[in-house]
Amino acid sequence: MAGLTAMPRWLLVIAIGSFLLLGLVLSDSFAWLGAFFLLLVAAFLGWLLALSWPLLSGGRRFIRLLVVLALIGLAFYKVTGRL
């Protein structure tokens, strides 16, 4: 956590956005790498969800959990070659 607060905020946004873009774009023989990037984004968002869980209402928890699960599902489809 101390490392995240020490780096510039824009760097984290650019990194997560780049991982998401690469995860969605990479296909064919690099689909496994795209799935890896999607799982990295899902892990980061899941970590943020776990940190904010006590403060969120039921609807907000559901939507954020749905986003994390959707990223995991996309990564699964990338690895199996269906996407």
N, C-alpha and C positions, 0 to 999 in steps of 0.2 A: 504494500500500500504506500509506503514511503517513496518507493521508486516512481509510482504513478503520479504522486503529487509533485515530485521534483522535476519531471519533464514538462515541457510546454503542453497546454491543453490541445492545441491544434494538431500536435503530432499524434496523439492517441486517436483523434477523430479521423485523420488521414489514414492511419494504419488500419483501423477497423473497416473503414470504407474500402480501402484497397483489398483487404482480405475478402470482403463480401463480393466485390466486383470480380476478383480472380476466381473465387469459388463458383460464381455463376457462369463465368465465361469459359473456363477451362473445360474441355471435353475430349472425347476420343481416347487417345493413349494417356492423356494427362488428367483424366476424370478423377483418378484417385487423389491427385494433388488438389483439385478443386474441392473434393469432399473434405480433405484435411483442412483447407482454409475455411470452409463452411462450419466445420466442427470447432475451429478456433473461435469464430465469431459467436457460435452458440454457447461455448464455454464461458466467454466473457460476459455475454448477456445473462446467462444463468447465474454467474457470480454476482452480477449487479442485482438480479432478482432476489437472490438469497440475502443480500445485504439490506435490501429495502422491503423485504417481506412483511415485517411487523408493522410498517407504516402504511401499507397499501390496503385499499378496500377490496372487497371480493371481486368486483368487476375488473379492476386494474390488474389484480393478480392473475385472473384468467387470461386476459389479453396478452400479458407479458409471457406467461407460461406457454400460451399458444404460439407465439413467435419463436420461442426457443425450440419447441417441439417441431415446428414447421422447418426450421433450419436443420434439425437432426434428420427429419424425413427427407429433405432435399439431398442431404449428404448421402443417405442410404440409397436413394435412387441414382445418384451419380455413380456410386461404387458398383451397383448392380447393372449399370448400363441402360437403364430405362429412361434416363433423362438426358 
